[in-house]
């Protein structure tokens, strides 16, 4: 759309230039080439711009006719250029307002989505993971350039709010009241603390994960309402150590799980209470028949973990199946168990 609008402006400029140069050539011919061609074009520019230069000496009747036509054509060309440029500016403003309103409606319609507070270096990685997971989410950031850079990097069209994530109205605009979870990944701990406090006061059930820069601030973040915290410094240190002492394993995990577009993913799927397979054993659930997923563990409703579960293990309502496999197979398992669809993100 933007490319088409600029083509229209270029065409209008071409029309204006053609009228001016063509009029100059006709003046040059109509005056019997008394003036040089550059002078004739100069007189044409003055005529088209309606600045005026008075009556040229040695104006023949033909030159007067050409000048009259040039004035009419010039006014028309200028009006065409001005209207095209005005339309471009107005359409841009209206189009931006329309897109913003449409985005607001889509955000208002979301349920059980996620909110990413901050689109900086950490937020960018969070967004990439959420895109790969195929879930609905809204990004809040004060700099629209951050949003545009992420959209270009991951080739997606994001739902976002331009504003301060520490303020209630930005969180409300992002749909915090109906959100499933929020990640606070702003630059420093005080900002993330404010986001956590505001989000928890607006949604008591949402899962809130907060970035912590300084380890001593973790208890404060938890008291403010965060369910858990993540320290990039800690994660980075563990990763560095892994590259040092277990380079092949670390590389394998990166290639299979962490790279953008990776074929395999870890995920958790909770058994709904109304599922047709509730209280069935793993062998009775056609996971291997309909998917290529591996069930790595079960997290029981009481929080305990059962690794490498037996085929005879019954799956009660609320049990989470920890699986590894492709995104398509994970979606098939959710559908098979009757898990409510989480997303409409596209």
C-alpha angles and dihedrals in degrees: 000000000000091000090052092051092053090049088056091052091048090051091051090051089049091053092049092047093047092051091049098045093038090049090050091053091048091049089050091053095040093053091053092251091290088142125048118257093251089051091050091051089048090053088048091054090051091048095048092046088052090229090129131213102199125247113331115230117249093025109169121205088256091053090051090052091049091048092050092050090045091054092051094044092044094053089049093049092049091048090049092050093047093048091048092050092046091049090052092053094044094045090049092053094043092044092051091049091048093050090048092051092048090050091050090054092050091050092048089053094054121108128184091008130143131246125214111202105202131022099208126115095303094039090052091059091046090052091050091054092047091049090052090048092053097228129142115257142159125216123215119199137144094223117066090196089068089056093047092050091052091047090054094045096051097028094233138125107236132208105229147161121218104217148081110302091205090067121084096227092059091051091047091050088053090054100252091160091066099030123122094209148347134212117205108206105155124142102271141021098253090057092048090047091055091048091050093049093048095045093048092050090051097043120023094184101048119110108239122198117185132195113233120200097180115044093216090065094062095092091050091051092051091048089050090061108274115143091209141348134223125206113207088200091056093045091046091051093050090049093050091050090048091053088050102049104017104030097152094049092046091049091048092053091048093050095047105034116012108042119097108267093015114172095225131051139176112233141160125229119191120216107239119224091237096047117128087229098052111135090010120129121250090253090056093054109080094226097133092040095054103027142028093232124135117214103221099176146342124233107206123217088256090057098254120134129228112195122205092003121212120250089241093059113117119228111222124197111282094027113134119220111213104208139172123210146089123323091244093054091048090053089050091053092051090051092046093052092045096246110169110254108260103199149041092177115138 
